[in-house]
C-alpha cells in the first residue's frame, strides 16, 4: 500500500529521525530538508483519510508515532519547522517566498484536521 511504502521511504531517507530532532550539524547523512515538514504532513493526511474509511491498528500506530514527534519538535513559541529548528534556527521567517515555511506549516495544519477527523 502506498502509505506503508511512503513511511518506509521517509524512515530510510532520514525524515523520521529529523522529526525526532536528533539530527545535529556535523552528523553523517542528510541534513533535514526544508520540505520534510510538508512530506510528513502529507503522509499523516493521506493515512488519516485511509483510516477514516478503513480502520487499521498498525497504520494508526504509525500515524500516532509521527504526530508525537511533531508535538515534541514544536518550539516553546509554537513554531513547527524542522529545517529551521535544526539547520538554520536563526533564520526562521526570513524569506517567506523561498523558505516554504508557510507551505510546510499548512501541510501540518491539514494533517491535524484530517488526523482529528479520523482519530478523534
Secondary structure, 3 states (H helix, E strand, C coil): CHHHHHHHHHHHHCHHHHHCCCCCCCCCCCCCCCCHHHHHHHHHHHHHHHHHHCCCHHHHHHHHHHHHHHHHHCCCCCCCCHHHHHCCHHHCCCCCCCCCHHHHHHHHHHHHHHHHHHHC
